[in-house]
Amino acid sequence: MIVQGLIFYMLAAIMVASAFMVVTSRNPVHSVLWLILAFVNSAGLFLLLGAEFVAMLVVVVYVGAVAVLFLFVVMMLDINYLKVREGFLTYLPIGAAIGVVLLAEIAVLAGGWTMAPEAMGLRAVPAPEPGTISNSQALGHVIYTDYVYLFQAAGLVLLVAMIGSIMLTHRSHPNVRRQKVADQIARRKERTLKLNKVHTGKGIS
């Protein structure tokens, strides 16, 4: 138990520190890399809880797909960071006001939290033995029965995010030379090939 506690505090500390670096890093690429580190440590926490399937999903889906997609989109956007930093002080009062409102809401929720009266009764409900049902089966039963609509809504949000990232990366830019397949196929030999007769000792004039 002592070893598990030490591992938990280590993973939790690294995850909190990496999440802080995601917000405070000035370079968006560094923020995405810190985000990947936070996802990996969260997968380790799920392993400690015995949820191996959820840990695998975090690594495969979030680290292997979402975070890498963010990284490629950030690298392809070619954002002018100087202009972004110039408007920081302009929007600082609005951001601070929103942060204060969010902290006040969290404080109200934390101060008024009480345990539901039926919570102790639910703990007494007989649960299946750990060996009779796997984590994947239990998770699928909960997602596709109780939270099926929220699961579909999350899929739609990811679909919209994917379409938006594709549209951002395929935007037109005047300084970018794009491949023209039709012109390459329709070109003639005279435009691409030139034969020169080289005389001995003279070279090409």
N, C-alpha and C positions, 0 to 999 in steps of 0.2 A: 504493500500500500504506500510505503514511503517513496519507492521508486516511481510509482504511478503519479503520486502527488507532485514530485519534482518535475516529471515530464510535462504534466499539465501546466504548471506555473511557467515552465520554460516556453512551451508552445504559445500559451496565452500572452506572455510578455512580448514575444517576438511578433505575434499577430497584431497586438495593440500598437507596438512601435512602428510596424510596417504600415498599418492603417493611418497612423499619424503622418508618416512620410508621404503617403499617397496624396494627402491634402496639402501638405506644406512644400512639396517639391515644385520647383519652378519649371523644370523640364518635363513636359508631358510623357516623354518616353520613359524617364526615370519613374514617374508616377505609376505607369503601367507595370513596370518591373517590380516595384514595391507591392502592387496589387497582386501579382502572381505569387509573391512570397507570402502574402496574407492568406491567399487561397490554399496554398500548400500546408500552412500551419493549421488552418481550419480543418483540412482533411485529416491531419494528425489527431486533432481533438475528437473528430468523429470516430477514429479508430479506437481511441481510449474508451469511448462510450459503447463500443461493440457494434457500431453501425458501419460495417465494412462496405456495404453497397453504396451508402450515401457518400462515404469517403472517396470511393472510386468515381462516382458521378461528379464530385467536386473537381477532382483532378482531370478527368477526361473532358467534361463539358466546360467548366469555368476556366481552368488553366489551359487546356489544350485547344479550346475553340474561342470562347468569349474574350479572354484576355489577349490571346494572340491576334484576334480580329481587331481589338482596340489598338494594339501595337501597330499593326499594318495601317490602319486608318489614320492614326496620329502621324505616322511617318509619311503618309502620302498626301496629307492635307496641305503641307507647306504653309503653315500659319506664320504670320509675321508677329513674333512674340513681343517686339518693341511696341507695336500698336496696342496689343492686348494689355501690356503692363502700364501703358499710359492712362488707360481708363480705369485702373484699379482704384485710385483715390476717388474717382467720380461715383463709383457704385459701392464704395465702402460703407457709407451710412445705411444704405438700403440692406446690404448684406448683414450688417451688425444688427439692425432692427429685426430682420427675419430670424437671426440666431437667438436673439433675446426672447422672441415669441416662442420658438421651439423649446428653449430651455424652460420657460415658464410652463408650457404645456406638459413637459416631461415631469417637472416638479409637482404639478397638480395631480397627475396620474399616479406618481409614486406615493404622494402623501395620502391620497384617497383609496389606495389599494387595500382590499380586504379579501380574505379567503371566502369563496362561495360556501354557503351552508351545505350544499350537496356534495362538496368535494370529498369529504371523509367517507361519505356513502359510496362514491364511485371507486374509491380505493379498495373497498371491500368486495367489489364485483370480481368474481372469479376470472382470472386471466388464463390463457392457454399456457401450457408448459413451454419453456424456452426451446426444448428439443423438438417439439411437434410442428413449429412454424418457423420459417426462416425470416431474416430481416427483409429480404426482397419481397417475399409474399405478404408480410405484414404491411410494408410500405405501399405496395401496389393496391392492397385492399383499402387502405385509408385514402390514397390519392384518387382512385377511380370510383370510389363510392361517395365519400363525404365531401371531397374537395375537387370533384371532376370539373365543375364550372370554373373554379379558380385556376385549375391546371390548364384548361383550354385558353383562358384569358392570358395567362403567362406565355403560352405558345404564340398567341397573336402579337403580344408585345415584342417578343423576340423576332417574329417575322417582320414587323415594322422596322425594328432596329437594323435588321439585316438589309432590307430594301434601302433604308436611308444611308447606310454605310456604302452600299454599292453605288448609289447615286452620287455621293460625295466624291468617291474615288474616280468616277468616270465623267467628271465635269470637264468642260472644254477650257483650255488654257492657251493663250496665243503663243507662248514661248515653248510649248511642248510639240515636238514633231511626232506625228502619228503615222502609223503604217497604212498605206493605201494599196490594198490587195489588188483592186481592179487595174490600177496603173502598172503594177508589177507584172500582172499577167499579160496585159495588152502591149507591153513594150516590144520594140523591134530590135533586131540584131544590130542595126546601124547605130542605134542610140547607146548601146552598152559595150560594143566590141569594136575595136580599131586595130587594124593590122598595119604594121610599119615594117618596111624593108630596110634592114640595117646593113650598110656597107662596111666592109672590113677596114678597121682602123679609123672610121669616121664617127660611129655612134649615131644617135638619133638627134636630128637638128630641131 
